[in-house]
Amino acid sequence: MKELLRLWQLFKPYRHWIGAGYLIAFITLLANVTLLAISGWFITAMAVAGVGGVAMNYFTPATLIRASAVARTGGRYLERLVSHEATLRQLSGLRLWFYSHLEPLAPARLQEFHSGDLLSRIRADIDALDNFYVRVLIPVLVAISATLGFFVFTAVYDLRLALSLLLLLLLAGVALPTASRHLGRTPGRQLVETEAQLRQTVIDGTQGLSELLVFGAADTHARRLDALSAELIDAQDRMSRLAGLAQGGVGLCANLALWLAIWLGLPLLQQGTLAPPQLAMLALLALASFEAVAPLPLAFQQLESTLTAARRLFEIVDTTPAAPEPTGPARHPQHFDLSVRELHFRYPQAERDALSDFSFELPAGKRLAIVGPTGSGKTTLFSLLLRFWLPDSGRIELGGVPLNELQGEELRRHLALMSQHTHLFNTSIRDNLRLAAPEASEATLQDACRTAQIHDFIAALPEGYDTWVGETGVRLSGGQARRIAIARALLKDAPILLLDEPTEGLDGPTEQALMQAIDQIMIGRSTLLITHRPIALARMDEILVLDQGRIAERGSHQELLNGSLYPRLLGFNADTPE
Amino acid sequence: MPTPAVPDSPPTKRPKADSKHQAKQFLDRHKPLTGSYLRLAIAMHLGSGALLIAQAWILAHVVNAFVFEGADRATLTPWMLPLLGLFALRALLSWAGEQTAFRAAAGVKRHLRDRVYRHIQAIGPQWMSGQRSGALAEDLTKGIEALEAYFARYLPAMAITMLLPLAILVVVAPLDWLSSLVMALTAPLIPIFMILIGTRVEAINQQQWKSLARMGAHFLDVIQGLTTLKLFNASRREARVIAEISEDYRRRTMEVLRVAFLSSAVLEFFSTLGIAIIAVFIGFRLYQLDLPLPEAMAPPEISFLNGFFILLLAPEFFLPLRNLGTHYHGRLEAIAAAERLAEILATPLPERPMIGAASAASSGQCLASDSPLAIRFEDVHFAYEAGRPALAGANFVMNPGERVALVGPSGAGKTTIANLLLGFGQPDAGRILIDDLALADLDLNDWRRRLAWLPQRPRLFQGSVLDNIRLGAPEASLEDSIAAARRAQAAEFIDQLPEGYHTRVGEQGVGLSGGQIQRIALARAFLRDARLVILDEATASLDPANEALVQAGIDALARDRGMLIIAHRLATVRQADCILVLVGGRIAEQGTHDELLAQCGHYARMAQGTLDSLPHPSNASGATS
């Protein structure tokens, strides 16, 4: 119920569309039922009059029949058009709504979700919500008003007849849907979840194909996919059995209503309270009126799928970002001194602090390096500086403004990150570069690429900057992709550089050239560098040596060389481990 | 993504009409997979139709009786009771028919999903690099589901459309030729109009499907790159792109639907018109009015009983034709989806398919179990796409048990050599020999069983840490897996995970750092008792202390095995028995570290930078020996 209310809230902005859809659907239904009922009456009356040789006005009913035929045809066309236009508009809006809630969660809160699963949410789950509008909301409104109308109309002739019709309509329109909803709950949920799993498995199996092949796991993966496919079909099978039941049930109720109308009407004919043409009309009306409730059992059977989809969307929407945006007035740092004081941070469910009692100052234009073993908290520090997480205690200030009072976008405007793990989008090299600077001129793009030691390579490609990089940059070698990502970060032209082993994995000459270029870029900018390359470390103003989230040693390269941990981390004088 | 102006996929130059024709053939070819369910579903629909005619006949009788014979309940009971039986039977048939139709499609769906995916596997990673996984995920989920409309709805509906109206016509004709004439004349108009409109729908429907696939692919790319978007403050800009793409999808869908709905409306109009003409002709005759017909066509007399019976049948006559309009739309969607699926299946397999239990992949020669694995590249040429050679005559020999390092600027072809050895591609010219047998003639599965591979960016699959370690050896015990993790220096951090080895990890790994993912991948390689280890920049992103630990593990792994390393680290390079310097797709130099330094060539220049960065080179090498 709670989800239904929330869904309704989401659809509220479209209530005018919904109102229009309802009205057209209602009129169409009435026209259709009228057509059948009047036709039955008309033919019978004509026959009776013909046999008796009595004159009758056949123009009025003939006009009515024509009118309802036109209304039915036109109405159905309009109804479909309006309801689908409305639905697609809503879905379009919902996708944006979902994205706007998804975006703040990256990356901290999205780690536990598979991208294929998120894809299912933004694609399939949102699509599934249209079921709510097209198959639930409007049909229920139409069914309620139409059922009332049919009941009152029949009651004018005979109450018992009307009550029997009402009973059967309720059976088909309330009891059957309730049962369908109940029975469809489990398979409905399975349907959504299995489909999402299937998507994930496909993405794993395509993006990870090389590894599956080499490790001989491709067949196993194919079998897993097939098993999920079978599971999905199994859930669908159960749903189809239910659908058949509901379909047969509604048909049976409609037929019974016709039967009962005749059975109950026969004595009325004898008494003379009902004329034969009227009975023919009421009988056909009873049969036709079930069109009003026919879509409901199926709709309610699928309601669980819709609600599961809605729940999966709400799950994301309700997740609080790891670093919620500040609510106060927007603040802008006036300078770029970075100050970190007594920082403590622990990942949720982690057993120990990722960073503890961590302090440093980075005045604008200075260079600070961070060295430490894997897992010592270097990357965590960057995540905190980028405001992907908020510290548990302590404070980070940029230009005197505490980070938790700064808008994420305002903060990140001043930071450029170069790391090993930036994503290249499945588009051209140029578009990937433009991401950082949409307005940049061609010359600016090329300059950045020259600095990143990648221009010559790009220029030599047949399609140059228009070369398509492929999904996650797969059409480039690792080093090429990295340098394009570095060029992109350069284009951002931010006053603070966060460098996370930017040259790792590049060959010697390239690394050297790139480091020289970065050296140039660092002039006039603050730099935080994660590395263990002595050549880079020698040029830093201060070096922090991290161990298990704490600053174990600090000082300049020369000072630290006499320490204990630092030389070992750089690979000097290390005891050979075995 | 900066702009939505992205090609949907690498350009495919297949004529449109041709591919549509293929899609239809494709659907036809898979009809046998529906088994007897399809025929059964049609039979049930027909049975239900026959019962409907009987039901109309009885009803007409009843109405006639109470209108003209003043019949009461007692006289009508013999008619009314069988009616109840008919109702029950029809409900039963409707229930069973629905399921049978579903099962007809179920077989096709499951078969195709499996086949298409396995075909993708067999085509291999090279083809994948030109594809979008998001779009493939759409094809294999929604695309396959779209086939249901064709097999479960359209095909039965098509059969019914042929048979049921014909049956009604046969029943009506002897009773009133005029009504049957009206039916016979109006009915064909419906399919004619439908086809006229349908051809137009077909074209835009295909576009709509592409738009859908594009949406899926784009969203996946965005989701996977969300952090990057955020870093560049581009995530809000992206919201606009998403809005645009959704709007584009809406417009295209509505384009299809408008035409589809129009065609339904036209069908509706014709069927309503047909029913109205029949009703008017019957009504006029019952009222003894003259019909506006020429003398020659003197209309026959008609009784109320027959008139009412025909009137009840008239809507049923047009119903299957009208329904066909609805199902026709489903058919178009299925064709659009089938076109994509057929395109994938029509993608020729490489000369040596990547995998395939029963196919050519496993038909090659198997190496002897104790094969030493000497590798020889003989003038190997290879290009990923024409005009961009990745290897241009690579020649080298790797002796059994040797440790060979590949160095060279990025893009020189290092990864390509690894890819060819892994069987992801065939040399365009030249050959690769393994123990004097051409790699091209070897059983790929058997060959890969001898390999362990640590790629540049290892991927973790859905499942637990343990599942991921056991990827290449699912039958390995927990103890063996832990031992492998220990050797890969992964055991310590795995023990600290919330559920240890049973912690579930996602594609990028829950909260795992790059180094941790790499060590899990290394454990994966350890667990596989391979003869040849291929490492691709395996120690990148580890700090020297950890790197030393991992290197120790790798050294252990390399003992008695051959190892090919795509290397950047001096430490790994120095220890190699042979260093191959790759420049522009050729081996420019080869030899040991000292030999190459003495040559003062490419290697010496490359090493210069790295050497300079190490103040104490002698110590540095000591760290890992």
Interface residues (C-beta under 8 A of the other chain):
Chain A: S39 F42 I43 T44 M46 A47 V48 A49 G50 V51 M56 Y58 A62 I65 R66 A69 R72 T73 G74 R76 Y77 R80 L81 H84 E85 L88 R89 L91 S92 R95 L96 Y99 S100 L102 E103 A106 P107 L110 Q111 E112 F113 H114 S115 G116 L118 L119 I122 R123 A124 E195 L198 R199 Q200 T201 V202 I203 D204 G205 T206 Q207 G208 L209 S210 E211 L212 L213 V214 F215 G216 A217 A218 D219 T220 H221 A222 L225 D226 S229 A230 I233 Q236 D237 S240 R241 A243 G244 L245 Q247 G248 G249 G251 L252 N255 L256 L258 W259 I262 W263 G265 L266 P267 L269 Q270 P276 P277 L279 A280 A283 Y347 Q349 E351 V371 G372 P373 T374 G375 T379 L386 F388 G408 E409 R412 R413 L415 L417 Q420 H421 T422 H423 L424 F425 N426 T427 S428 D431 N432 R434 L435 A436 P438 F457 L461 P462 W468 G470 E471 T472 V474 R475 S477 G478 G479 Q480 R483 R488 K492 E501 E504 G505 L506 D507 G508 P509 T510 E511 Q512 H532 R533 P534 I535 R568 L569 L570 G571 F572 N573 A574 T576 P577 E578
Chain B: M1 P2 T3 V6 P7 P10 Q55 L59 V62 V63 F66 V67 F68 G70 A71 D72 R73 L76 M80 L83 L84 F87 A88 R90 A91 L92 L93 S94 W95 A96 G97 E98 Q99 F102 R103 A106 K109 R110 R113 D114 Y117 R118 I120 Q121 G124 P125 M128 S129 G130 Q131 R132 S133 G134 L136 A137 E138 L140 T141 K142 M215 G216 A217 F219 L220 D221 I223 Q224 G225 L226 T227 T228 L229 K230 L231 F232 N233 A234 S235 R236 R237 E238 A239 I242 A243 S246 E247 Y249 R250 T253 M254 L257 R258 F261 L262 S264 A265 E268 F269 T272 L273 A276 A279 V280 I282 G283 F284 L286 Y287 Q288 F304 G307 F308 L311 M354 I355 A357 Y384 G387 R388 V407 G408 P409 S410 G411 K414 T415 L422 G423 F424 N445 R448 R449 L451 W453 P455 Q456 R457 P458 R459 F461 Q462 L471 G472 P474 F493 Q496 P498 G506 E507 Q508 V510 G511 S513 G514 G515 Q516 R524 R528 D536 E537 A540 S541 L542 D543 P544 A545 N546 E547 A548 L549 A552 H568 A571 R605 M606 A607 Q608 G609 T610 D612 S613 L614 P615 H616 N619 A620 G622 A623 T624 S625
